């Protein structure tokens, strides 16, 4: 039985990677033909970059997860498929037209409906109304947990969307966080959801190949929200919400800094002041504009100007540190004081 699942895990991981790796170049060409490009203001000369990459990301996720669902008919995998797909549609709508700041949180909250509905018909197989804490055990919160499900998808979706500000950062960060989450799921012996989570890391890895500096394609809202929503859904159906939050800490801190400084829900594209600006040699430095929002990137370059690649690697170092904390925390999930 374990051998069969190992083979299935390898198969769905390979499908996820290969579909995104193969689908992204033709998507880039199609977007460029249709003039669906945006200017990369952080690159010398301001090159035009294809956007959005969400369709390729979703294709890899659906191809792998549908195979997994066909093999095991798991309602948890079905919840991942449906919630991720609905979140993609929310992001695609925002890619086509800049919508109000509250649109994405509310629409993503509605995207969590499949988790609640499937959880009603298959209790404990989709989600368990218990919140697990390291060392202190589990707390049963039935009604409150339903609220947590509704808010978690907007949080993880918008968190990844908010960190998608530099070449390769969103896909690279998600690759680190999702592989850490898969490892945590193995550690807590939730092998079925660990298997379902592996495609997220391999999809991110394949897309990073084209998204890294210098980017040939940006994920857009459809790509970032898809990655973030799938991550949040896996955390819920895998019963590792706390561990998942720890692995996502740098992105969560970035969102908190942004919201606390602007004091309202707003689209990044609607900001009038940028948190960073360019030096004469095109490095990033923190702006002196007091009206500009505080972000993780602004804090990183506050001490000295850095190139875009240097800032990206600094974020990845934070991601690896948070991933290590998440893995260490997962070892403590079954231990009580």
Secondary structure, DSSP 8 states (H G I E B T S, - for coil): -HHHHHHHHHHHHHHHHHHHHHHHHHHHHHHHHTT-EEE-TTSTT--EEEE--HHHHHHHHHHHHHHHHHHH--HHHHHHHHHHHHHHHHHHHHHHS---HHHHHHHHHHHTHHHHHHHHHSTTTS--SEEEETBTEEEE-HHHHHHHHHHHHHHHHHHHHHTTTSTTHHHHHHHHHHHHHHHHHHHTT-HHHHHHHHHHHHHHHHHHHHHSSS-SEE-HHHHHHHHHHHHHHHHHHTT-HHHHHHHTHHHHHHHHHHHHHH-S---GGG-SS-SEEE-TTS-EEE---TTS---HHHHHTSSS-B-HHHHHHHHHHHHHHHHHHHHHHHHTTT-B-
